C-alpha cells in the first residue's frame, strides 16, 4: 500500500472519530453526522469504503 493511501486511511478514521464524538456529545444531529460521514468517505477515500455501511447505525432519537 502506498504512503498516501495509508495517510488517507488514518485521516479518515480520525475525522470519523471526531464526527462521532460530536454526535455522541450532542453537538451535532444524527443527520449532520451522517453527512459528515459521507464527506469523510469522499474526501479520504478509505480503502474499504464499499464495505462500510452507507449510514450510521445509531438510532436518531439518541442525544
PDBQT receptor file of N, H, CA, C and O in Angstrom, charges set to zero:
ATOM      1  N   UNK A   1       0.849  -1.170   0.000  1.00  0.00    +0.000 N 
ATOM      2  CA  UNK A   1       0.000   0.000   0.000  1.00  0.00    +0.000 C 
ATOM      3  C   UNK A   1       0.898   1.239   0.000  1.00  0.00    +0.000 C 
ATOM      4  O   UNK A   1       1.859   1.332   0.764  1.00  0.00    +0.000 OA
ATOM      5  N   UNK A   2       0.566   2.165  -0.860  1.00  0.00    +0.000 N 
ATOM      6  H   UNK A   2      -0.214   2.089  -1.481  1.00  0.00    +0.000 HD
ATOM      7  CA  UNK A   2       1.403   3.357  -0.944  1.00  0.00    +0.000 C 
ATOM      8  C   UNK A   2       1.178   4.296   0.240  1.00  0.00    +0.000 C 
ATOM      9  O   UNK A   2       0.140   4.253   0.901  1.00  0.00    +0.000 OA
ATOM     10  N   UNK A   3       2.158   5.130   0.487  1.00  0.00    +0.000 N 
ATOM     11  H   UNK A   3       3.001   5.166  -0.050  1.00  0.00    +0.000 HD
ATOM     12  CA  UNK A   3       2.173   6.003   1.665  1.00  0.00    +0.000 C 
ATOM     13  C   UNK A   3       0.940   6.903   1.738  1.00  0.00    +0.000 C 
ATOM     14  O   UNK A   3       0.350   7.045   2.809  1.00  0.00    +0.000 OA
ATOM     15  N   UNK A   4       0.541   7.512   0.623  1.00  0.00    +0.000 N 
ATOM     16  H   UNK A   4       1.020   7.397  -0.247  1.00  0.00    +0.000 HD
ATOM     17  CA  UNK A   4      -0.608   8.421   0.630  1.00  0.00    +0.000 C 
ATOM     18  C   UNK A   4      -1.898   7.690   0.997  1.00  0.00    +0.000 C 
ATOM     19  O   UNK A   4      -2.744   8.251   1.694  1.00  0.00    +0.000 OA
ATOM     20  N   UNK A   5      -2.059   6.457   0.542  1.00  0.00    +0.000 N 
ATOM     21  H   UNK A   5      -1.372   6.001  -0.024  1.00  0.00    +0.000 HD
ATOM     22  CA  UNK A   5      -3.247   5.667   0.881  1.00  0.00    +0.000 C 
ATOM     23  C   UNK A   5      -3.324   5.433   2.383  1.00  0.00    +0.000 C 
ATOM     24  O   UNK A   5      -4.399   5.516   2.976  1.00  0.00    +0.000 OA
ATOM     25  N   UNK A   6      -2.181   5.141   2.995  1.00  0.00    +0.000 N 
ATOM     26  H   UNK A   6      -1.308   5.073   2.513  1.00  0.00    +0.000 HD
ATOM     27  CA  UNK A   6      -2.136   4.908   4.439  1.00  0.00    +0.000 C 
ATOM     28  C   UNK A   6      -2.493   6.194   5.178  1.00  0.00    +0.000 C 
ATOM     29  O   UNK A   6      -3.252   6.163   6.147  1.00  0.00    +0.000 OA
ATOM     30  N   UNK A   7      -1.954   7.312   4.731  1.00  0.00    +0.000 N 
ATOM     31  H   UNK A   7      -1.337   7.337   3.944  1.00  0.00    +0.000 HD
ATOM     32  CA  UNK A   7      -2.250   8.608   5.349  1.00  0.00    +0.000 C 
ATOM     33  C   UNK A   7      -3.741   8.927   5.216  1.00  0.00    +0.000 C 
ATOM     34  O   UNK A   7      -4.364   9.373   6.180  1.00  0.00    +0.000 OA
ATOM     35  N   UNK A   8      -4.316   8.704   4.035  1.00  0.00    +0.000 N 
ATOM     36  H   UNK A   8      -3.811   8.341   3.252  1.00  0.00    +0.000 HD
ATOM     37  CA  UNK A   8      -5.747   8.940   3.829  1.00  0.00    +0.000 C 
ATOM     38  C   UNK A   8      -6.588   8.057   4.741  1.00  0.00    +0.000 C 
ATOM     39  O   UNK A   8      -7.595   8.501   5.292  1.00  0.00    +0.000 OA
ATOM     40  N   UNK A   9      -6.177   6.825   4.894  1.00  0.00    +0.000 N 
ATOM     41  H   UNK A   9      -5.359   6.464   4.446  1.00  0.00    +0.000 HD
ATOM     42  CA  UNK A   9      -6.902   5.887   5.757  1.00  0.00    +0.000 C 
ATOM     43  C   UNK A   9      -6.893   6.374   7.209  1.00  0.00    +0.000 C 
ATOM     44  O   UNK A   9      -7.929   6.368   7.875  1.00  0.00    +0.000 OA
ATOM     45  N   UNK A  10      -5.751   6.785   7.686  1.00  0.00    +0.000 N 
ATOM     46  H   UNK A  10      -4.909   6.790   7.145  1.00  0.00    +0.000 HD
ATOM     47  CA  UNK A  10      -5.632   7.300   9.056  1.00  0.00    +0.000 C 
ATOM     48  C   UNK A  10      -6.458   8.574   9.222  1.00  0.00    +0.000 C 
ATOM     49  O   UNK A  10      -7.158   8.735  10.222  1.00  0.00    +0.000 OA
ATOM     50  N   UNK A  11      -6.378   9.471   8.255  1.00  0.00    +0.000 N 
ATOM     51  H   UNK A  11      -5.809   9.340   7.443  1.00  0.00    +0.000 HD
ATOM     52  CA  UNK A  11      -7.139  10.714   8.326  1.00  0.00    +0.000 C 
ATOM     53  C   UNK A  11      -8.641  10.464   8.301  1.00  0.00    +0.000 C 
ATOM     54  O   UNK A  11      -9.400  11.165   8.970  1.00  0.00    +0.000 OA
ATOM     55  N   UNK A  12      -9.071   9.470   7.533  1.00  0.00    +0.000 N 
ATOM     56  H   UNK A  12      -8.454   8.901   6.989  1.00  0.00    +0.000 HD
ATOM     57  CA  UNK A  12     -10.495   9.118   7.507  1.00  0.00    +0.000 C 
ATOM     58  C   UNK A  12     -10.951   8.692   8.893  1.00  0.00    +0.000 C 
ATOM     59  O   UNK A  12     -11.962   9.184   9.394  1.00  0.00    +0.000 OA
ATOM     60  N   UNK A  13     -10.225   7.795   9.506  1.00  0.00    +0.000 N 
ATOM     61  H   UNK A  13      -9.403   7.395   9.100  1.00  0.00    +0.000 HD
ATOM     62  CA  UNK A  13     -10.634   7.298  10.812  1.00  0.00    +0.000 C 
ATOM     63  C   UNK A  13     -10.571   8.391  11.880  1.00  0.00    +0.000 C 
ATOM     64  O   UNK A  13     -11.392   8.393  12.797  1.00  0.00    +0.000 OA
ATOM     65  N   UNK A  14      -9.640   9.298  11.785  1.00  0.00    +0.000 N 
ATOM     66  H   UNK A  14      -8.974   9.297  11.040  1.00  0.00    +0.000 HD
ATOM     67  CA  UNK A  14      -9.571  10.435  12.716  1.00  0.00    +0.000 C 
ATOM     68  C   UNK A  14     -10.783  11.356  12.531  1.00  0.00    +0.000 C 
ATOM     69  O   UNK A  14     -11.440  11.736  13.500  1.00  0.00    +0.000 OA
ATOM     70  N   UNK A  15     -11.061  11.702  11.292  1.00  0.00    +0.000 N 
ATOM     71  H   UNK A  15     -10.527  11.393  10.505  1.00  0.00    +0.000 HD
ATOM     72  CA  UNK A  15     -12.193  12.588  11.001  1.00  0.00    +0.000 C 
ATOM     73  C   UNK A  15     -13.505  11.941  11.418  1.00  0.00    +0.000 C 
ATOM     74  O   UNK A  15     -14.404  12.610  11.926  1.00  0.00    +0.000 OA
ATOM     75  N   UNK A  16     -13.607  10.639  11.200  1.00  0.00    +0.000 N 
ATOM     76  H   UNK A  16     -12.876  10.096  10.787  1.00  0.00    +0.000 HD
ATOM     77  CA  UNK A  16     -14.819   9.926  11.568  1.00  0.00    +0.000 C 
ATOM     78  C   UNK A  16     -14.970   9.873  13.084  1.00  0.00    +0.000 C 
ATOM     79  O   UNK A  16     -16.081   9.993  13.602  1.00  0.00    +0.000 OA
ATOM     80  N   UNK A  17     -13.874   9.697  13.790  1.00  0.00    +0.000 N 
ATOM     81  H   UNK A  17     -12.972   9.599  13.370  1.00  0.00    +0.000 HD
ATOM     82  CA  UNK A  17     -13.920   9.669  15.253  1.00  0.00    +0.000 C 
ATOM     83  C   UNK A  17     -14.392  11.019  15.795  1.00  0.00    +0.000 C 
ATOM     84  O   UNK A  17     -15.160  11.067  16.756  1.00  0.00    +0.000 OA
ATOM     85  N   UNK A  18     -13.940  12.104  15.190  1.00  0.00    +0.000 N 
ATOM     86  H   UNK A  18     -13.316  12.066  14.410  1.00  0.00    +0.000 HD
ATOM     87  CA  UNK A  18     -14.362  13.442  15.615  1.00  0.00    +0.000 C 
ATOM     88  C   UNK A  18     -15.861  13.619  15.348  1.00  0.00    +0.000 C 
ATOM     89  O   UNK A  18     -16.584  14.131  16.202  1.00  0.00    +0.000 OA
ATOM     90  N   UNK A  19     -16.321  13.205  14.185  1.00  0.00    +0.000 N 
ATOM     91  H   UNK A  19     -15.733  12.789  13.491  1.00  0.00    +0.000 HD
ATOM     92  CA  UNK A  19     -17.740  13.327  13.849  1.00  0.00    +0.000 C 
ATOM     93  C   UNK A  19     -18.599  12.547  14.853  1.00  0.00    +0.000 C 
ATOM     94  O   UNK A  19     -19.627  13.046  15.311  1.00  0.00    +0.000 OA
ATOM     95  N   UNK A  20     -18.183  11.347  15.186  1.00  0.00    +0.000 N 
ATOM     96  H   UNK A  20     -17.348  10.943  14.814  1.00  0.00    +0.000 HD
ATOM     97  CA  UNK A  20     -18.943  10.536  16.131  1.00  0.00    +0.000 C 
ATOM     98  C   UNK A  20     -18.885  11.120  17.540  1.00  0.00    +0.000 C 
ATOM     99  O   UNK A  20     -19.862  11.035  18.285  1.00  0.00    +0.000 OA
ATOM    100  N   UNK A  21     -17.763  11.705  17.909  1.00  0.00    +0.000 N 
ATOM    101  H   UNK A  21     -16.969  11.774  17.305  1.00  0.00    +0.000 HD
ATOM    102  CA  UNK A  21     -17.649  12.361  19.208  1.00  0.00    +0.000 C 
ATOM    103  C   UNK A  21     -18.604  13.556  19.294  1.00  0.00    +0.000 C 
ATOM    104  O   UNK A  21     -19.274  13.755  20.308  1.00  0.00    +0.000 OA
ATOM    105  N   UNK A  22     -18.656  14.337  18.231  1.00  0.00    +0.000 N 
ATOM    106  H   UNK A  22     -18.112  14.176  17.408  1.00  0.00    +0.000 HD
ATOM    107  CA  UNK A  22     -19.576  15.477  18.190  1.00  0.00    +0.000 C 
ATOM    108  C   UNK A  22     -21.023  15.012  18.302  1.00  0.00    +0.000 C 
ATOM    109  O   UNK A  22     -21.825  15.632  19.001  1.00  0.00    +0.000 OA
ATOM    110  N   UNK A  23     -21.356  13.932  17.623  1.00  0.00    +0.000 N 
ATOM    111  H   UNK A  23     -20.706  13.428  17.055  1.00  0.00    +0.000 HD
ATOM    112  CA  UNK A  23     -22.716  13.392  17.689  1.00  0.00    +0.000 C 
ATOM    113  C   UNK A  23     -23.021  12.863  19.088  1.00  0.00    +0.000 C 
ATOM    114  O   UNK A  23     -24.068  13.173  19.656  1.00  0.00    +0.000 OA
ATOM    115  N   UNK A  24     -22.116  12.072  19.637  1.00  0.00    +0.000 N 
ATOM    116  H   UNK A  24     -21.266  11.821  19.175  1.00  0.00    +0.000 HD
ATOM    117  CA  UNK A  24     -22.326  11.476  20.958  1.00  0.00    +0.000 C 
ATOM    118  C   UNK A  24     -22.459  12.533  22.054  1.00  0.00    +0.000 C 
ATOM    119  O   UNK A  24     -23.158  12.316  23.044  1.00  0.00    +0.000 OA
ATOM    120  N   UNK A  25     -21.791  13.674  21.880  1.00  0.00    +0.000 N 
ATOM    121  H   UNK A  25     -21.223  13.850  21.076  1.00  0.00    +0.000 HD
ATOM    122  CA  UNK A  25     -21.870  14.737  22.885  1.00  0.00    +0.000 C 
ATOM    123  C   UNK A  25     -23.047  15.680  22.635  1.00  0.00    +0.000 C 
ATOM    124  O   UNK A  25     -23.258  16.624  23.397  1.00  0.00    +0.000 OA
ATOM    125  N   UNK A  26     -23.817  15.428  21.568  1.00  0.00    +0.000 N 
ATOM    126  H   UNK A  26     -23.646  14.662  20.949  1.00  0.00    +0.000 HD
ATOM    127  CA  UNK A  26     -24.998  16.235  21.287  1.00  0.00    +0.000 C 
ATOM    128  C   UNK A  26     -24.721  17.541  20.585  1.00  0.00    +0.000 C 
ATOM    129  O   UNK A  26     -25.603  18.396  20.494  1.00  0.00    +0.000 OA
ATOM    130  N   UNK A  27     -23.507  17.711  20.084  1.00  0.00    +0.000 N 
ATOM    131  H   UNK A  27     -22.791  17.017  20.158  1.00  0.00    +0.000 HD
ATOM    132  CA  UNK A  27     -23.139  18.962  19.403  1.00  0.00    +0.000 C 
ATOM    133  C   UNK A  27     -23.675  19.041  17.967  1.00  0.00    +0.000 C 
ATOM    134  O   UNK A  27     -23.894  20.128  17.434  1.00  0.00    +0.000 OA
ATOM    135  N   UNK A  28     -23.881  17.872  17.356  1.00  0.00    +0.000 N 
ATOM    136  H   UNK A  28     -23.703  16.989  17.790  1.00  0.00    +0.000 HD
ATOM    137  CA  UNK A  28     -24.460  17.826  16.009  1.00  0.00    +0.000 C 
ATOM    138  C   UNK A  28     -25.572  16.774  15.996  1.00  0.00    +0.000 C 
ATOM    139  O   UNK A  28     -25.614  15.887  16.849  1.00  0.00    +0.000 OA
ATOM    140  N   UNK A  29     -26.457  16.887  15.031  1.00  0.00    +0.000 N 
ATOM    141  H   UNK A  29     -26.424  17.608  14.339  1.00  0.00    +0.000 HD
ATOM    142  CA  UNK A  29     -27.575  15.945  14.918  1.00  0.00    +0.000 C 
ATOM    143  C   UNK A  29     -27.126  14.682  14.183  1.00  0.00    +0.000 C 
ATOM    144  O   UNK A  29     -26.039  14.625  13.610  1.00  0.00    +0.000 OA
ATOM    145  N   UNK A  30     -27.989  13.682  14.219  1.00  0.00    +0.000 N 
ATOM    146  H   UNK A  30     -28.873  13.729  14.685  1.00  0.00    +0.000 HD
ATOM    147  CA  UNK A  30     -27.732  12.434  13.510  1.00  0.00    +0.000 C 
ATOM    148  C   UNK A  30     -27.532  12.702  12.016  1.00  0.00    +0.000 C 
ATOM    149  O   UNK A  30     -26.608  12.168  11.402  1.00  0.00    +0.000 OA
ATOM    150  N   UNK A  31     -28.404  13.532  11.440  1.00  0.00    +0.000 N 
ATOM    151  H   UNK A  31     -29.154  13.966  11.939  1.00  0.00    +0.000 HD
ATOM    152  CA  UNK A  31     -28.295  13.831  10.005  1.00  0.00    +0.000 C 
ATOM    153  C   UNK A  31     -26.987  14.539   9.672  1.00  0.00    +0.000 C 
ATOM    154  O   UNK A  31     -26.373  14.258   8.643  1.00  0.00    +0.000 OA
ATOM    155  N   UNK A  32     -26.562  15.451  10.534  1.00  0.00    +0.000 N 
ATOM    156  H   UNK A  32     -27.062  15.678  11.370  1.00  0.00    +0.000 HD
ATOM    157  CA  UNK A  32     -25.291  16.139  10.306  1.00  0.00    +0.000 C 
ATOM    158  C   UNK A  32     -24.116  15.170  10.388  1.00  0.00    +0.000 C 
ATOM    159  O   UNK A  32     -23.176  15.251   9.597  1.00  0.00    +0.000 OA
ATOM    160  N   UNK A  33     -24.180  14.261  11.345  1.00  0.00    +0.000 N 
ATOM    161  H   UNK A  33     -24.943  14.195  11.988  1.00  0.00    +0.000 HD
ATOM    162  CA  UNK A  33     -23.124  13.254  11.477  1.00  0.00    +0.000 C 
ATOM    163  C   UNK A  33     -23.085  12.352  10.251  1.00  0.00    +0.000 C 
ATOM    164  O   UNK A  33     -22.014  11.994   9.763  1.00  0.00    +0.000 OA
ATOM    165  N   UNK A  34     -24.260  11.992   9.763  1.00  0.00    +0.000 N 
ATOM    166  H   UNK A  34     -25.131  12.282  10.160  1.00  0.00    +0.000 HD
ATOM    167  CA  UNK A  34     -24.358  11.155   8.573  1.00  0.00    +0.000 C 
ATOM    168  C   UNK A  34     -23.758  11.871   7.358  1.00  0.00    +0.000 C 
ATOM    169  O   UNK A  34     -23.070  11.249   6.548  1.00  0.00    +0.000 OA
ATOM    170  N   UNK A  35     -24.016  13.169   7.233  1.00  0.00    +0.000 N 
ATOM    171  H   UNK A  35     -24.575  13.674   7.892  1.00  0.00    +0.000 HD
ATOM    172  CA  UNK A  35     -23.449  13.961   6.135  1.00  0.00    +0.000 C 
ATOM    173  C   UNK A  35     -21.930  14.053   6.255  1.00  0.00    +0.000 C 
ATOM    174  O   UNK A  35     -21.214  13.965   5.258  1.00  0.00    +0.000 OA
ATOM    175  N   UNK A  36     -21.449  14.230   7.482  1.00  0.00    +0.000 N 
ATOM    176  H   UNK A  36     -22.031  14.301   8.292  1.00  0.00    +0.000 HD
ATOM    177  CA  UNK A  36     -20.001  14.261   7.694  1.00  0.00    +0.000 C 
ATOM    178  C   UNK A  36     -19.363  12.922   7.319  1.00  0.00    +0.000 C 
ATOM    179  O   UNK A  36     -18.278  12.891   6.738  1.00  0.00    +0.000 OA
ATOM    180  N   UNK A  37     -20.028  11.831   7.648  1.00  0.00    +0.000 N 
ATOM    181  H   UNK A  37     -20.909  11.857   8.120  1.00  0.00    +0.000 HD
ATOM    182  CA  UNK A  37     -19.518  10.510   7.289  1.00  0.00    +0.000 C 
ATOM    183  C   UNK A  37     -19.370  10.392   5.777  1.00  0.00    +0.000 C 
ATOM    184  O   UNK A  37     -18.354   9.899   5.286  1.00  0.00    +0.000 OA
ATOM    185  N   UNK A  38     -20.370  10.838   5.048  1.00  0.00    +0.000 N 
ATOM    186  H   UNK A  38     -21.195  11.238   5.447  1.00  0.00    +0.000 HD
ATOM    187  CA  UNK A  38     -20.309  10.783   3.591  1.00  0.00    +0.000 C 
ATOM    188  C   UNK A  38     -19.192  11.681   3.054  1.00  0.00    +0.000 C 
ATOM    189  O   UNK A  38     -18.461  11.288   2.145  1.00  0.00    +0.000 OA
ATOM    190  N   UNK A  39     -19.059  12.877   3.611  1.00  0.00    +0.000 N 
ATOM    191  H   UNK A  39     -19.652  13.197   4.350  1.00  0.00    +0.000 HD
ATOM    192  CA  UNK A  39     -17.975  13.780   3.197  1.00  0.00    +0.000 C 
ATOM    193  C   UNK A  39     -16.604  13.181   3.499  1.00  0.00    +0.000 C 
ATOM    194  O   UNK A  39     -15.680  13.298   2.695  1.00  0.00    +0.000 OA
ATOM    195  N   UNK A  40     -16.475  12.544   4.649  1.00  0.00    +0.000 N 
ATOM    196  H   UNK A  40     -17.226  12.449   5.303  1.00  0.00    +0.000 HD
ATOM    197  CA  UNK A  40     -15.211  11.896   5.003  1.00  0.00    +0.000 C 
ATOM    198  C   UNK A  40     -14.854  10.807   4.000  1.00  0.00    +0.000 C 
ATOM    199  O   UNK A  40     -13.694  10.669   3.612  1.00  0.00    +0.000 OA
ATOM    200  N   UNK A  41     -15.842  10.044   3.586  1.00  0.00    +0.000 N 
ATOM    201  H   UNK A  41     -16.784  10.157   3.901  1.00  0.00    +0.000 HD
ATOM    202  CA  UNK A  41     -15.588   8.978   2.601  1.00  0.00    +0.000 C 
ATOM    203  C   UNK A  41     -15.153   9.547   1.256  1.00  0.00    +0.000 C 
ATOM    204  O   UNK A  41     -14.258   9.013   0.601  1.00  0.00    +0.000 OA
ATOM    205  N   UNK A  42     -15.803  10.645   0.853  1.00  0.00    +0.000 N 
ATOM    206  H   UNK A  42     -16.530  11.079   1.385  1.00  0.00    +0.000 HD
ATOM    207  CA  UNK A  42     -15.443  11.259  -0.427  1.00  0.00    +0.000 C 
ATOM    208  C   UNK A  42     -14.070  11.918  -0.359  1.00  0.00    +0.000 C 
ATOM    209  O   UNK A  42     -13.300  11.861  -1.317  1.00  0.00    +0.000 OA
ATOM    210  N   UNK A  43     -13.771  12.535   0.762  1.00  0.00    +0.000 N 
ATOM    211  H   UNK A  43     -14.396  12.581   1.541  1.00  0.00    +0.000 HD
ATOM    212  CA  UNK A  43     -12.524  13.272   0.916  1.00  0.00    +0.000 C 
ATOM    213  C   UNK A  43     -11.314  12.357   1.042  1.00  0.00    +0.000 C 
ATOM    214  O   UNK A  43     -10.290  12.569   0.392  1.00  0.00    +0.000 OA
ATOM    215  N   UNK A  44     -11.444  11.340   1.884  1.00  0.00    +0.000 N 
ATOM    216  H   UNK A  44     -12.276  11.168   2.412  1.00  0.00    +0.000 HD
ATOM    217  CA  UNK A  44     -10.295  10.498   2.201  1.00  0.00    +0.000 C 
ATOM    218  C   UNK A  44     -10.285   9.161   1.467  1.00  0.00    +0.000 C 
ATOM    219  O   UNK A  44      -9.268   8.467   1.483  1.00  0.00    +0.000 OA
ATOM    220  N   UNK A  45     -11.385   8.783   0.826  1.00  0.00    +0.000 N 
ATOM    221  H   UNK A  45     -12.211   9.346   0.813  1.00  0.00    +0.000 HD
ATOM    222  CA  UNK A  45     -11.484   7.532   0.073  1.00  0.00    +0.000 C 
ATOM    223  C   UNK A  45     -10.870   6.350   0.826  1.00  0.00    +0.000 C 
ATOM    224  O   UNK A  45      -9.861   5.796   0.391  1.00  0.00    +0.000 OA
ATOM    225  N   UNK A  46     -11.475   5.963   1.955  1.00  0.00    +0.000 N 
ATOM    226  H   UNK A  46     -12.295   6.413   2.308  1.00  0.00    +0.000 HD
ATOM    227  CA  UNK A  46     -10.905   4.833   2.687  1.00  0.00    +0.000 C 
ATOM    228  C   UNK A  46     -10.885   3.578   1.834  1.00  0.00    +0.000 C 
ATOM    229  O   UNK A  46     -11.747   3.381   0.977  1.00  0.00    +0.000 OA
ATOM    230  N   UNK A  47      -9.901   2.738   2.076  1.00  0.00    +0.000 N 
ATOM    231  H   UNK A  47      -9.202   2.898   2.772  1.00  0.00    +0.000 HD
ATOM    232  CA  UNK A  47      -9.670   1.557   1.254  1.00  0.00    +0.000 C 
ATOM    233  C   UNK A  47     -10.904   0.648   1.190  1.00  0.00    +0.000 C 
ATOM    234  O   UNK A  47     -11.199   0.085   0.136  1.00  0.00    +0.000 OA
ATOM    235  N   UNK A  48     -11.613   0.502   2.287  1.00  0.00    +0.000 N 
ATOM    236  H   UNK A  48     -11.374   0.959   3.144  1.00  0.00    +0.000 HD
ATOM    237  CA  UNK A  48     -12.751  -0.410   2.342  1.00  0.00    +0.000 C 
ATOM    238  C   UNK A  48     -14.083   0.342   2.389  1.00  0.00    +0.000 C 
ATOM    239  O   UNK A  48     -15.028  -0.132   3.020  1.00  0.00    +0.000 OA
ATOM    240  N   UNK A  49     -14.174   1.486   1.744  1.00  0.00    +0.000 N 
ATOM    241  H   UNK A  49     -13.406   1.871   1.232  1.00  0.00    +0.000 HD
ATOM    242  CA  UNK A  49     -15.380   2.305   1.777  1.00  0.00    +0.000 C 
ATOM    243  C   UNK A  49     -16.600   1.542   1.281  1.00  0.00    +0.000 C 
ATOM    244  O   UNK A  49     -17.703   1.749   1.788  1.00  0.00    +0.000 OA
ATOM    245  N   UNK A  50     -16.420   0.665   0.298  1.00  0.00    +0.000 N 
ATOM    246  H   UNK A  50     -15.524   0.497  -0.113  1.00  0.00    +0.000 HD
ATOM    247  CA  UNK A  50     -17.551  -0.093  -0.233  1.00  0.00    +0.000 C 
ATOM    248  C   UNK A  50     -18.109  -1.071   0.791  1.00  0.00    +0.000 C 
ATOM    249  O   UNK A  50     -19.269  -1.469   0.690  1.00  0.00    +0.000 OA
ATOM    250  N   UNK A  51     -17.311  -1.461   1.770  1.00  0.00    +0.000 N 
ATOM    251  H   UNK A  51     -16.368  -1.137   1.852  1.00  0.00    +0.000 HD
ATOM    252  CA  UNK A  51     -17.762  -2.401   2.780  1.00  0.00    +0.000 C 
ATOM    253  C   UNK A  51     -18.418  -1.708   3.972  1.00  0.00    +0.000 C 
ATOM    254  O   UNK A  51     -19.114  -2.350   4.759  1.00  0.00    +0.000 OA
ATOM    255  N   UNK A  52     -18.199  -0.406   4.105  1.00  0.00    +0.000 N 
ATOM    256  H   UNK A  52     -17.634   0.115   3.465  1.00  0.00    +0.000 HD
ATOM    257  CA  UNK A  52     -18.764   0.339   5.224  1.00  0.00    +0.000 C 
ATOM    258  C   UNK A  52     -20.253   0.569   4.996  1.00  0.00    +0.000 C 
ATOM    259  O   UNK A  52     -20.682   0.718   3.852  1.00  0.00    +0.000 OA
ATOM    260  N   UNK A  53     -21.053   0.602   6.071  1.00  0.00    +0.000 N 
ATOM    261  H   UNK A  53     -20.705   0.481   7.001  1.00  0.00    +0.000 HD
ATOM    262  CA  UNK A  53     -22.483   0.893   5.904  1.00  0.00    +0.000 C 
ATOM    263  C   UNK A  53     -22.679   2.288   5.323  1.00  0.00    +0.000 C 
ATOM    264  O   UNK A  53     -21.881   3.192   5.573  1.00  0.00    +0.000 OA
ATOM    265  N   UNK A  54     -23.724   2.452   4.562  1.00  0.00    +0.000 N 
ATOM    266  H   UNK A  54     -24.372   1.717   4.359  1.00  0.00    +0.000 HD
ATOM    267  CA  UNK A  54     -23.980   3.737   3.902  1.00  0.00    +0.000 C 
ATOM    268  C   UNK A  54     -24.368   4.825   4.897  1.00  0.00    +0.000 C 
ATOM    269  O   UNK A  54     -24.058   5.997   4.683  1.00  0.00    +0.000 OA
ATOM    270  N   UNK A  55     -25.047   4.448   5.987  1.00  0.00    +0.000 N 
ATOM    271  H   UNK A  55     -25.298   3.496   6.161  1.00  0.00    +0.000 HD
ATOM    272  CA  UNK A  55     -25.415   5.414   7.013  1.00  0.00    +0.000 C 
ATOM    273  C   UNK A  55     -24.987   4.869   8.360  1.00  0.00    +0.000 C 
ATOM    274  O   UNK A  55     -24.689   3.683   8.499  1.00  0.00    +0.000 OA
ATOM    275  N   UNK A  56     -24.961   5.738   9.343  1.00  0.00    +0.000 N 
ATOM    276  H   UNK A  56     -25.203   6.702   9.231  1.00  0.00    +0.000 HD
ATOM    277  CA  UNK A  56     -24.610   5.321  10.683  1.00  0.00    +0.000 C 
ATOM    278  C   UNK A  56     -25.697   4.405  11.235  1.00  0.00    +0.000 C 
ATOM    279  O   UNK A  56     -26.870   4.541  10.886  1.00  0.00    +0.000 OA
ATOM    280  N   UNK A  57     -25.307   3.484  12.085  1.00  0.00    +0.000 N 
ATOM    281  H   UNK A  57     -24.354   3.373  12.369  1.00  0.00    +0.000 HD
ATOM    282  CA  UNK A  57     -26.286   2.560  12.642  1.00  0.00    +0.000 C 
ATOM    283  C   UNK A  57     -26.623   2.946  14.069  1.00  0.00    +0.000 C 
ATOM    284  O   UNK A  57     -26.603   2.108  14.971  1.00  0.00    +0.000 OA
ATOM    285  N   UNK A  58     -26.929   4.212  14.267  1.00  0.00    +0.000 N 
ATOM    286  H   UNK A  58     -26.945   4.893  13.535  1.00  0.00    +0.000 HD
ATOM    287  CA  UNK A  58     -27.333   4.698  15.578  1.00  0.00    +0.000 C 
ATOM    288  C   UNK A  58     -28.766   5.177  15.456  1.00  0.00    +0.000 C 
ATOM    289  O   UNK A  58     -29.162   5.696  14.413  1.00  0.00    +0.000 OA
ATOM    290  N   UNK A  59     -29.533   5.010  16.493  1.00  0.00    +0.000 N 
ATOM    291  H   UNK A  59     -29.211   4.588  17.340  1.00  0.00    +0.000 HD
ATOM    292  CA  UNK A  59     -30.921   5.467  16.421  1.00  0.00    +0.000 C 
ATOM    293  C   UNK A  59     -30.943   6.980  16.418  1.00  0.00    +0.000 C 
ATOM    294  O   UNK A  59     -30.130   7.619  17.086  1.00  0.00    +0.000 OA
ATOM    295  N   UNK A  60     -31.861   7.551  15.674  1.00  0.00    +0.000 N 
ATOM    296  H   UNK A  60     -32.521   7.032  15.132  1.00  0.00    +0.000 HD
ATOM    297  CA  UNK A  60     -31.908   9.006  15.537  1.00  0.00    +0.000 C 
ATOM    298  C   UNK A  60     -32.488   9.679  16.766  1.00  0.00    +0.000 C 
ATOM    299  O   UNK A  60     -32.451  10.906  16.859  1.00  0.00    +0.000 OA
ATOM    300  N   UNK A  61     -33.034   8.906  17.729  1.00  0.00    +0.000 N 
ATOM    301  H   UNK A  61     -33.064   7.909  17.653  1.00  0.00    +0.000 HD
ATOM    302  CA  UNK A  61     -33.581   9.538  18.920  1.00  0.00    +0.000 C 
ATOM    303  C   UNK A  61     -32.545   9.610  20.043  1.00  0.00    +0.000 C 
ATOM    304  O   UNK A  61     -32.873  10.035  21.151  1.00  0.00    +0.000 OA
ATOM    305  N   UNK A  62     -31.293   9.199  19.774  1.00  0.00    +0.000 N 
ATOM    306  H   UNK A  62     -31.028   8.854  18.874  1.00  0.00    +0.000 HD
ATOM    307  CA  UNK A  62     -30.225   9.265  20.765  1.00  0.00    +0.000 C 
ATOM    308  C   UNK A  62     -29.683  10.693  20.827  1.00  0.00    +0.000 C 
ATOM    309  O   UNK A  62     -29.536  11.331  19.785  1.00  0.00    +0.000 OA
ATOM    310  N   UNK A  63     -29.381  11.209  22.018  1.00  0.00    +0.000 N 
ATOM    311  H   UNK A  63     -29.500  10.691  22.864  1.00  0.00    +0.000 HD
ATOM    312  CA  UNK A  63     -28.781  12.535  22.100  1.00  0.00    +0.000 C 
ATOM    313  C   UNK A  63     -27.517  12.529  22.876  1.00  0.00    +0.000 C 
ATOM    314  O   UNK A  63     -26.887  13.575  23.038  1.00  0.00    +0.000 OA
TER     315      UNK A  63
